[in-house]
C-alpha cells in the first residue's frame, strides 16, 4: 500500500510539472494611417499613438522584448530641402527625404512604456520644408503569457488518462486475486 501511495504522489507531482503553461513567442502589429496631415510652417508638430492592446497585447502580463517603428512621409512636390524629426520615448531620429531613413528601433524607455501601457507615443516635428505624414507601422515582438492563449497541456492530459487506466487495472487484479 505504501508503494502505491508513493507512486500516486509521484504521478501527481509529474502531472503538476508537465501541466504548467509557459510563455509563447508573439508579434503584435499596429498601423497609423491618417488622411492629409500636412506639416508646414503653420503646423509644425503632429502627435499620435500606436496601441497594441487592440491586437491582443495585455499590459503587465505579456512582455515586449523589441520593437520597430517605421514612419513614411510624402513630399508635397515642391522644391527644396525637407526634413523631420521623429520622436518616441528616448528613440527617434531625423527623417531625411534624400536618404529615406525611416526605421527607428527600440529603447529602454519605449519598452517600459509599451510593457506598462501597450501604447507608444510618437511625435513628428517639422525641421525644414513642408510635407505630408503618410503612414506609420509599429511591430513589437516578445512573449504572450495570457492564460487564454496558453497551449493545452496534452502530455498532462494523457498522463492523467494513463494513471486512471493503471488504477483500474490494479483494482481489477486485486479483485481477481481475492
TORKOL-4160 file (C-alpha; in steps of 0.2 Angstrom, whole numbers, padded with zeros to 4 digits, m for minus):
178
<pt num="1" X="0000" Y="0000" Z="0000"/>
<pt num="2" X="0014" Y="0012" Z="0004"/>
<pt num="3" X="0022" Y="0009" Z="m0013"/>
<pt num="4" X="0005" Y="0013" Z="m0021"/>
<pt num="5" X="0003" Y="0029" Z="m0012"/>
<pt num="6" X="0021" Y="0034" Z="m0016"/>
<pt num="7" X="0018" Y="0030" Z="m0034"/>
<pt num="8" X="0002" Y="0040" Z="m0034"/>
<pt num="9" X="0011" Y="0055" Z="m0026"/>
<pt num="10" X="0025" Y="0054" Z="m0039"/>
<pt num="11" X="0012" Y="0054" Z="m0053"/>
<pt num="12" X="0003" Y="0070" Z="m0046"/>
<pt num="13" X="0020" Y="0079" Z="m0045"/>
<pt num="14" X="0024" Y="0074" Z="m0063"/>
<pt num="15" X="0006" Y="0080" Z="m0069"/>
<pt num="16" X="0009" Y="0096" Z="m0060"/>
<pt num="17" X="0026" Y="0099" Z="m0068"/>
<pt num="18" X="0020" Y="0094" Z="m0086"/>
<pt num="19" X="0004" Y="0104" Z="m0085"/>
<pt num="20" X="0012" Y="0121" Z="m0082"/>
<pt num="21" X="0009" Y="0134" Z="m0096"/>
<pt num="22" X="0024" Y="0144" Z="m0102"/>
<pt num="23" X="0026" Y="0160" Z="m0112"/>
<pt num="24" X="0023" Y="0159" Z="m0131"/>
<pt num="25" X="0034" Y="0170" Z="m0143"/>
<pt num="26" X="0022" Y="0183" Z="m0151"/>
<pt num="27" X="0022" Y="0198" Z="m0163"/>
<pt num="28" X="0010" Y="0212" Z="m0161"/>
<pt num="29" X="0007" Y="0225" Z="m0175"/>
<pt num="30" X="m0001" Y="0242" Z="m0177"/>
<pt num="31" X="m0003" Y="0254" Z="m0191"/>
<pt num="32" X="m0007" Y="0273" Z="m0191"/>
<pt num="33" X="m0014" Y="0280" Z="m0207"/>
<pt num="34" X="m0021" Y="0297" Z="m0206"/>
<pt num="35" X="m0028" Y="0307" Z="m0220"/>
<pt num="36" X="m0020" Y="0323" Z="m0227"/>
<pt num="37" X="m0009" Y="0328" Z="m0212"/>
<pt num="38" X="0002" Y="0342" Z="m0219"/>
<pt num="39" X="0017" Y="0348" Z="m0209"/>
<pt num="40" X="0022" Y="0366" Z="m0214"/>
<pt num="41" X="0026" Y="0382" Z="m0206"/>
<pt num="42" X="0009" Y="0384" Z="m0198"/>
<pt num="43" X="0008" Y="0366" Z="m0191"/>
<pt num="44" X="0025" Y="0360" Z="m0186"/>
<pt num="45" X="0020" Y="0345" Z="m0175"/>
<pt num="46" X="0009" Y="0330" Z="m0176"/>
<pt num="47" X="0006" Y="0318" Z="m0161"/>
<pt num="48" X="m0001" Y="0300" Z="m0162"/>
<pt num="49" X="0000" Y="0284" Z="m0153"/>
<pt num="50" X="0002" Y="0266" Z="m0158"/>
<pt num="51" X="m0009" Y="0255" Z="m0147"/>
<pt num="52" X="m0006" Y="0236" Z="m0147"/>
<pt num="53" X="m0019" Y="0232" Z="m0134"/>
<pt num="54" X="m0031" Y="0232" Z="m0149"/>
<pt num="55" X="m0022" Y="0217" Z="m0156"/>
<pt num="56" X="m0022" Y="0206" Z="m0140"/>
<pt num="57" X="m0007" Y="0213" Z="m0130"/>
<pt num="58" X="m0011" Y="0213" Z="m0111"/>
<pt num="59" X="0000" Y="0226" Z="m0102"/>
<pt num="60" X="0009" Y="0220" Z="m0087"/>
<pt num="61" X="0005" Y="0202" Z="m0092"/>
<pt num="62" X="0013" Y="0200" Z="m0109"/>
<pt num="63" X="0031" Y="0206" Z="m0112"/>
<pt num="64" X="0038" Y="0215" Z="m0127"/>
<pt num="65" X="0057" Y="0212" Z="m0129"/>
<pt num="66" X="0060" Y="0223" Z="m0145"/>
<pt num="67" X="0050" Y="0234" Z="m0157"/>
<pt num="68" X="0052" Y="0243" Z="m0173"/>
<pt num="69" X="0044" Y="0260" Z="m0179"/>
<pt num="70" X="0043" Y="0264" Z="m0197"/>
<pt num="71" X="0037" Y="0281" Z="m0202"/>
<pt num="72" X="0033" Y="0286" Z="m0220"/>
<pt num="73" X="0032" Y="0304" Z="m0225"/>
<pt num="74" X="0027" Y="0311" Z="m0243"/>
<pt num="75" X="0034" Y="0325" Z="m0252"/>
<pt num="76" X="0022" Y="0339" Z="m0257"/>
<pt num="77" X="0031" Y="0340" Z="m0274"/>
<pt num="78" X="0039" Y="0357" Z="m0270"/>
<pt num="79" X="0057" Y="0360" Z="m0272"/>
<pt num="80" X="0069" Y="0362" Z="m0258"/>
<pt num="81" X="0077" Y="0353" Z="m0244"/>
<pt num="82" X="0064" Y="0345" Z="m0232"/>
<pt num="83" X="0067" Y="0335" Z="m0216"/>
<pt num="84" X="0058" Y="0330" Z="m0200"/>
<pt num="85" X="0062" Y="0324" Z="m0183"/>
<pt num="86" X="0053" Y="0308" Z="m0177"/>
<pt num="87" X="0052" Y="0306" Z="m0158"/>
<pt num="88" X="0046" Y="0292" Z="m0147"/>
<pt num="89" X="0051" Y="0289" Z="m0129"/>
<pt num="90" X="0070" Y="0291" Z="m0130"/>
<pt num="91" X="0071" Y="0285" Z="m0148"/>
<pt num="92" X="0069" Y="0293" Z="m0164"/>
<pt num="93" X="0080" Y="0302" Z="m0177"/>
<pt num="94" X="0079" Y="0313" Z="m0192"/>
<pt num="95" X="0069" Y="0308" Z="m0207"/>
<pt num="96" X="0078" Y="0315" Z="m0222"/>
<pt num="97" X="0069" Y="0314" Z="m0239"/>
<pt num="98" X="0085" Y="0312" Z="m0248"/>
<pt num="99" X="0090" Y="0296" Z="m0239"/>
<pt num="100" X="0073" Y="0289" Z="m0233"/>
<pt num="101" X="0079" Y="0285" Z="m0215"/>
<pt num="102" X="0063" Y="0280" Z="m0209"/>
<pt num="103" X="0066" Y="0265" Z="m0197"/>
<pt num="104" X="0068" Y="0268" Z="m0179"/>
<pt num="105" X="0072" Y="0254" Z="m0166"/>
<pt num="106" X="0068" Y="0250" Z="m0148"/>
<pt num="107" X="0075" Y="0260" Z="m0132"/>
<pt num="108" X="0073" Y="0256" Z="m0114"/>
<pt num="109" X="0060" Y="0270" Z="m0111"/>
<pt num="110" X="0050" Y="0264" Z="m0126"/>
<pt num="111" X="0050" Y="0246" Z="m0120"/>
<pt num="112" X="0044" Y="0252" Z="m0102"/>
<pt num="113" X="0030" Y="0262" Z="m0110"/>
<pt num="114" X="0025" Y="0248" Z="m0121"/>
<pt num="115" X="0025" Y="0235" Z="m0107"/>
<pt num="116" X="0016" Y="0246" Z="m0095"/>
<pt num="117" X="0003" Y="0253" Z="m0106"/>
<pt num="118" X="0003" Y="0244" Z="m0123"/>
<pt num="119" X="0005" Y="0261" Z="m0131"/>
<pt num="120" X="0019" Y="0270" Z="m0139"/>
<pt num="121" X="0018" Y="0289" Z="m0141"/>
<pt num="122" X="0026" Y="0296" Z="m0157"/>
<pt num="123" X="0028" Y="0315" Z="m0161"/>
<pt num="124" X="0033" Y="0321" Z="m0179"/>
<pt num="125" X="0041" Y="0338" Z="m0179"/>
<pt num="126" X="0045" Y="0348" Z="m0195"/>
<pt num="127" X="0063" Y="0354" Z="m0196"/>
<pt num="128" X="0063" Y="0361" Z="m0213"/>
<pt num="129" X="0051" Y="0362" Z="m0228"/>
<pt num="130" X="0033" Y="0356" Z="m0229"/>
<pt num="131" X="0027" Y="0338" Z="m0232"/>
<pt num="132" X="0013" Y="0326" Z="m0228"/>
<pt num="133" X="0013" Y="0312" Z="m0215"/>
<pt num="134" X="0008" Y="0297" Z="m0225"/>
<pt num="135" X="0008" Y="0282" Z="m0213"/>
<pt num="136" X="0017" Y="0273" Z="m0199"/>
<pt num="137" X="0019" Y="0255" Z="m0194"/>
<pt num="138" X="0024" Y="0248" Z="m0177"/>
<pt num="139" X="0030" Y="0230" Z="m0174"/>
<pt num="140" X="0033" Y="0223" Z="m0157"/>
<pt num="141" X="0040" Y="0206" Z="m0153"/>
<pt num="142" X="0040" Y="0197" Z="m0136"/>
<pt num="143" X="0031" Y="0184" Z="m0126"/>
<pt num="144" X="0012" Y="0182" Z="m0123"/>
<pt num="145" X="0008" Y="0175" Z="m0106"/>
<pt num="146" X="m0011" Y="0177" Z="m0106"/>
<pt num="147" X="m0019" Y="0161" Z="m0100"/>
<pt num="148" X="m0032" Y="0162" Z="m0113"/>
<pt num="149" X="m0019" Y="0159" Z="m0127"/>
<pt num="150" X="m0009" Y="0146" Z="m0117"/>
<pt num="151" X="m0007" Y="0130" Z="m0126"/>
<pt num="152" X="m0017" Y="0115" Z="m0120"/>
<pt num="153" X="m0006" Y="0103" Z="m0109"/>
<pt num="154" X="m0009" Y="0087" Z="m0119"/>
<pt num="155" X="0005" Y="0077" Z="m0111"/>
<pt num="156" X="m0003" Y="0080" Z="m0094"/>
<pt num="157" X="m0020" Y="0075" Z="m0101"/>
<pt num="158" X="m0013" Y="0059" Z="m0107"/>
<pt num="159" X="m0003" Y="0056" Z="m0091"/>
<pt num="160" X="m0019" Y="0058" Z="m0081"/>
<pt num="161" X="m0028" Y="0046" Z="m0093"/>
<pt num="162" X="m0014" Y="0033" Z="m0091"/>
<pt num="163" X="m0014" Y="0035" Z="m0072"/>
<pt num="164" X="m0033" Y="0032" Z="m0072"/>
<pt num="165" X="m0032" Y="0016" Z="m0083"/>
<pt num="166" X="m0017" Y="0010" Z="m0072"/>
<pt num="167" X="m0028" Y="0012" Z="m0057"/>
<pt num="168" X="m0042" Y="0002" Z="m0065"/>
<pt num="169" X="m0030" Y="m0012" Z="m0070"/>
<pt num="170" X="m0023" Y="m0013" Z="m0052"/>
<pt num="171" X="m0040" Y="m0013" Z="m0044"/>
<pt num="172" X="m0046" Y="m0027" Z="m0056"/>
<pt num="173" X="m0031" Y="m0038" Z="m0052"/>
<pt num="174" X="m0034" Y="m0036" Z="m0034"/>
<pt num="175" X="m0052" Y="m0041" Z="m0036"/>
<pt num="176" X="m0047" Y="m0056" Z="m0046"/>
<pt num="177" X="m0034" Y="m0062" Z="m0034"/>
<pt num="178" X="m0047" Y="m0062" Z="m0020"/>
